[in-house]
Amino acid sequence: MFKPMRLVFLSFVVSLSFSSVGKSDVTSSTTNSITLGAPPPVFTIEETEEEIFYDKIFKLFVEENGTRYIIELDDTERWYLIHFYKTIEAVVDLDGDGVGEVLLKTQSGGNCCGPTFHIIKRVDEGFYDILSHEELEGWPGVSINQRENRTTLLVRNVSEGIENTSMEETIVELELTDGKLRLISKSSNKAMVHAVMQVTSEELKETGDKTLEYDLDLDGNPDRLSCNYWERWGAVSCILTSSKHGEILISGGCNRIGILPTKTNNMHNLVCDRSDTLSWDSEKLEYAWQNKN
């Protein structure tokens, strides 16, 4: 039950057509037009034999009118060190010009950092831009948001990482206009699942340890939840000493661990961070994720 983990990637080659679903491939009002009757550009992500710290790197190609182009940042070392793993999440027309943009997800190795998203925009034949935004970094999850007159990106993000005790959680909406990603709105979550008792990494960073006493196993005797500060991840790490089940490790990279009034299999549920729930697995005799945001 360990939230930070090494990412394992599968080898693959992905090809996607670049034309926008449900819209014409031809536009006349901008230079971003595709010749009538010409096949749309096709994107391909290919795993290479080149390695970064024993991880294979992935390269992004596009083929248009019989010519194959590679797409990469000017800083190729950073492009293949920080963003070595790549997947195409969606092809969608974000700026309404009739030509789809690619939502590209990139990832480095290890468990220190979350994914980064980029938008690949076709400007003209053989001319592609890589658009970035600070809200597409961190630990984001990105979805396509369809409004009445435009398509936007909805980004849910949390504050995670080494020595980070924050529980900040945000929802951001981005739009693509004039060739740039622009912020429409940003909201911060001020709600969290109510806990009967709790311990946070922020307080443990100051005190070092904290013990909660509560009858989690419902046998009428108080149990002990002994928690310490996990410095590397700025997180809470606990050992539950249950009078019925003995010692149980509770360590999921959580910035908050709380005891909930709800129960599963005759054990109180726990909450991690704002709303992730841990429930008792009576077969494995351990706490397991019930829902994971």
C-alpha positions as CSV (number, residue, x, y, z in Angstrom):
1,M,0.0,0.0,0.0
2,F,2.5,2.5,-1.3
3,K,1.4,5.4,-3.4
4,P,4.7,6.6,-4.8
5,M,5.9,3.8,-7.1
6,R,8.2,3.1,-10.0
7,L,6.3,3.4,-13.3
8,V,6.4,0.4,-15.6
9,F,5.9,1.1,-19.3
10,L,4.9,-1.2,-22.1
11,S,6.6,-1.2,-25.5
12,F,4.4,-0.1,-28.3
13,V,4.0,1.9,-31.5
14,V,0.9,4.2,-31.8
15,S,-0.3,5.9,-34.9
16,L,-3.1,8.4,-34.9
17,S,-4.7,10.5,-37.7
18,F,-4.4,14.2,-37.1
19,S,-7.8,15.3,-38.6
20,S,-10.4,16.6,-36.2
21,V,-13.3,14.3,-35.6
22,G,-16.5,15.7,-37.0
23,K,-14.9,18.7,-38.7
24,S,-13.5,19.4,-42.1
25,D,-9.8,18.9,-42.8
26,V,-9.9,22.1,-44.9
27,T,-9.7,25.7,-43.6
28,S,-9.3,28.8,-45.6
29,S,-9.1,31.5,-43.0
30,T,-5.7,30.6,-41.6
31,T,-2.4,29.1,-42.9
32,N,-3.2,26.0,-40.9
33,S,-4.9,24.2,-43.8
34,I,-4.7,20.7,-45.2
35,T,-4.9,20.4,-49.0
36,L,-8.3,19.1,-50.2
37,G,-8.1,15.3,-50.9
38,A,-4.7,14.9,-49.2
39,P,-4.5,12.3,-46.4
40,P,-4.4,13.9,-42.9
41,P,-1.0,13.8,-41.0
42,V,-0.4,10.7,-39.0
43,F,1.4,10.8,-35.6
44,T,3.5,7.9,-34.5
45,I,5.2,7.3,-31.2
46,E,8.1,4.8,-31.4
47,E,10.1,3.1,-28.7
48,T,13.8,3.3,-29.6
49,E,16.8,1.3,-28.5
50,E,18.3,4.4,-26.9
51,E,18.1,4.4,-23.1
52,I,18.0,6.9,-20.2
53,F,18.9,5.3,-16.9
54,Y,18.0,1.9,-18.3
55,D,14.7,3.1,-19.6
56,K,14.0,3.2,-23.4
57,I,13.2,6.6,-24.8
58,F,10.2,7.3,-27.1
59,K,10.3,9.5,-30.1
60,L,7.4,11.4,-31.7
61,F,7.0,11.4,-35.5
62,V,4.4,12.8,-37.9
63,E,4.0,11.8,-41.5
64,E,2.4,14.4,-43.9
65,N,2.2,14.2,-47.7
66,G,4.8,11.4,-47.8
67,T,7.3,13.2,-45.7
68,R,8.2,12.1,-42.2
69,Y,9.1,14.6,-39.5
70,I,10.4,14.2,-35.9
71,I,8.9,16.5,-33.3
72,E,11.1,17.5,-30.4
73,L,12.0,20.5,-28.2
74,D,15.1,22.5,-29.1
75,D,16.5,21.3,-25.8
76,T,16.6,17.6,-26.9
77,E,18.5,16.5,-23.8
78,R,15.6,17.7,-21.6
79,W,13.0,16.4,-24.1
80,Y,14.4,12.9,-23.8
81,L,15.6,13.0,-20.1
82,I,12.5,14.6,-18.5
83,H,10.0,13.5,-21.1
84,F,11.4,10.2,-22.4
85,Y,8.1,8.3,-22.2
86,K,5.3,9.6,-24.5
87,T,1.7,8.7,-25.2
88,I,-1.0,10.4,-27.4
89,E,-4.0,10.9,-25.1
90,A,-6.4,12.5,-27.6
91,V,-6.6,14.4,-30.9
92,V,-9.1,17.2,-30.6
93,D,-9.7,20.6,-32.3
94,L,-9.1,23.0,-29.4
95,D,-9.0,26.3,-31.2
96,G,-11.8,25.8,-33.7
97,D,-9.7,26.0,-36.9
98,G,-10.9,22.6,-38.1
99,V,-7.6,20.8,-37.5
100,G,-7.1,18.7,-34.5
101,E,-4.4,19.3,-31.9
102,V,-2.6,16.4,-30.2
103,L,-2.8,16.0,-26.4
104,L,0.6,14.5,-25.6
105,K,1.4,12.9,-22.2
106,T,5.1,12.6,-21.2
107,Q,6.7,11.0,-18.2
108,S,10.1,10.6,-16.7
109,G,11.3,7.5,-14.8
110,G,11.1,6.7,-11.2
111,N,8.5,7.8,-8.7
112,C,9.6,11.4,-8.0
113,C,7.4,13.2,-10.5
114,G,4.1,13.1,-12.2
115,P,3.3,13.3,-15.9
116,T,3.6,16.5,-18.0
117,F,1.1,17.2,-20.8
118,H,1.8,19.1,-24.0
119,I,-0.3,20.3,-27.0
120,I,1.1,19.6,-30.4
121,K,-0.3,22.1,-32.8
122,R,0.0,22.0,-36.6
123,V,0.7,25.5,-37.9
124,D,1.4,24.6,-41.5
125,E,2.7,21.7,-43.6
126,G,5.8,20.4,-41.9
127,F,5.4,23.1,-39.2
128,Y,4.4,21.9,-35.7
129,D,4.6,23.7,-32.4
130,I,4.9,22.2,-28.9
131,L,2.8,24.1,-26.4
132,S,3.2,23.9,-22.6
133,H,1.6,25.4,-19.6
134,E,2.6,25.4,-15.9
135,E,-0.8,23.9,-15.0
136,L,0.0,20.9,-17.1
137,E,2.9,19.9,-14.8
138,G,2.9,18.4,-11.4
139,W,0.5,15.4,-11.0
140,P,-2.2,16.5,-13.5
141,G,-5.1,14.5,-14.9
142,V,-6.4,16.1,-18.1
143,S,-9.9,15.7,-19.7
144,I,-11.6,17.2,-22.7
145,N,-14.3,19.7,-21.8
146,Q,-16.9,20.4,-24.4
147,R,-18.6,23.8,-24.1
148,E,-21.4,25.1,-26.4
149,N,-19.0,27.1,-28.6
150,R,-15.5,25.8,-27.8
151,T,-13.5,22.9,-26.6
152,T,-11.3,23.3,-23.5
153,L,-9.0,21.3,-21.3
154,L,-10.0,20.5,-17.7
155,V,-7.0,19.9,-15.5
156,R,-7.2,18.3,-12.0
157,N,-3.9,18.6,-10.1
158,V,-2.6,17.8,-6.7
159,S,0.5,18.9,-4.9
160,E,2.8,15.9,-4.5
161,G,6.5,15.1,-4.6
162,I,9.6,14.9,-2.4
163,E,9.4,16.7,0.9
164,N,6.0,18.1,0.0
165,T,3.5,18.3,2.9
166,S,0.8,20.3,1.0
167,M,-2.6,18.9,0.3
168,E,-3.4,21.5,-2.4
169,E,-5.9,20.3,-5.0
170,T,-6.9,22.4,-7.9
171,I,-9.2,22.3,-11.0
172,V,-8.1,24.5,-13.9
173,E,-9.6,25.2,-17.3
174,L,-7.4,26.0,-20.2
175,E,-8.2,27.2,-23.7
176,L,-6.1,27.4,-26.9
177,T,-6.4,30.8,-28.6
178,D,-4.0,32.6,-30.9
179,G,-1.6,29.7,-30.7
180,K,-1.2,29.9,-26.9
181,L,-2.7,28.0,-24.0
182,R,-4.5,30.5,-21.7
183,L,-6.0,30.1,-18.3
184,I,-9.7,30.6,-18.1
185,S,-10.3,29.7,-14.4
186,K,-8.6,28.1,-11.4
187,S,-10.2,26.8,-8.3
188,S,-8.7,25.4,-5.1
189,N,-10.4,22.7,-3.1
190,K,-11.3,23.8,0.5
191,A,-13.3,20.6,1.4
192,M,-12.1,17.3,2.7
193,V,-13.7,14.1,4.1
194,H,-14.4,14.7,7.8
195,A,-12.3,12.4,10.1
196,V,-13.0,11.6,13.8
197,M,-9.3,11.8,14.5
198,Q,-6.4,12.6,12.2
199,V,-2.7,13.2,11.8
200,T,-1.0,15.3,9.1
201,S,2.5,15.4,7.6
202,E,2.6,19.2,8.3
203,E,2.3,18.7,12.0
204,L,4.6,15.6,12.0
205,K,7.3,17.7,10.3
206,E,7.4,19.8,13.5
207,T,6.7,17.1,16.1
208,G,8.3,14.1,14.5
209,D,5.6,11.6,15.7
210,K,2.1,11.4,17.0
211,T,-0.1,8.5,18.4
212,L,-3.8,8.2,18.0
213,E,-5.8,5.9,20.3
214,Y,-9.2,4.7,19.0
215,D,-11.1,1.4,18.8
216,L,-10.6,0.7,15.1
217,D,-11.4,-3.0,15.3
218,L,-14.6,-2.6,17.3
219,D,-13.7,-5.0,20.1
220,G,-14.2,-2.5,22.8
221,N,-10.5,-1.9,23.4
222,P,-8.5,1.1,22.2
223,D,-6.0,0.5,19.4
224,R,-2.9,2.6,18.7
225,L,-2.1,4.3,15.5
226,S,1.6,5.4,15.9
227,C,2.7,7.8,13.1
228,N,6.0,9.3,12.1
229,Y,7.2,11.8,9.5
230,W,8.4,10.2,6.2
231,E,10.9,12.9,5.3
232,R,11.6,11.8,1.7
233,W,8.0,12.2,0.6
234,G,6.8,14.7,3.2
235,A,4.2,12.1,4.2
236,V,2.7,10.3,7.1
237,S,3.8,6.7,7.9
238,C,1.9,4.8,10.6
239,I,1.8,1.4,12.3
240,L,-1.6,0.4,13.6
241,T,-1.4,-1.9,16.6
242,S,-4.8,-3.7,16.7
243,S,-5.9,-5.8,19.6
244,K,-7.5,-8.2,17.1
245,H,-5.1,-8.2,14.1
246,G,-1.7,-7.2,15.5
247,E,0.6,-4.7,13.7
248,I,-0.5,-3.3,10.3
249,L,1.6,-0.9,8.3
250,I,-0.3,2.2,7.0
251,S,2.0,4.0,4.5
252,G,0.6,5.2,1.2
253,G,2.5,8.5,0.7
254,C,-0.5,10.3,2.4
255,N,-0.2,13.9,3.7
256,R,-3.1,13.2,6.0
257,I,-4.3,9.9,7.6
258,G,-7.7,10.1,9.4
259,I,-10.1,7.7,11.1
260,L,-13.6,7.7,9.6
261,P,-16.8,6.9,11.3
262,T,-17.7,4.5,8.4
263,K,-16.8,0.8,8.7
264,T,-15.9,-2.1,6.3
265,N,-15.5,-5.7,7.5
266,N,-15.8,-4.7,11.2
267,M,-13.0,-2.2,10.9
268,H,-13.2,1.6,10.7
269,N,-12.3,3.1,7.3
270,L,-9.3,5.5,7.0
271,V,-8.9,8.5,4.8
272,C,-5.8,9.5,2.9
273,D,-5.2,13.2,2.0
274,R,-8.5,14.9,1.3
275,S,-10.8,12.1,0.1
276,D,-9.0,8.8,-0.8
277,T,-10.5,6.0,1.3
278,L,-8.8,2.9,2.8
279,S,-11.0,0.0,3.8
280,W,-10.2,-3.2,5.6
281,D,-9.5,-6.3,3.5
282,S,-10.6,-9.2,5.7
283,E,-8.9,-11.8,3.5
284,K,-5.5,-10.1,3.2
285,L,-5.8,-8.5,6.7
286,E,-4.7,-5.1,5.5
287,Y,-6.0,-1.8,4.5
288,A,-6.6,-1.3,0.7
289,W,-7.6,1.6,-1.5
290,Q,-11.4,1.8,-1.8
291,N,-11.3,4.8,-4.2
292,K,-8.2,6.6,-5.5
293,N,-8.4,10.1,-7.0
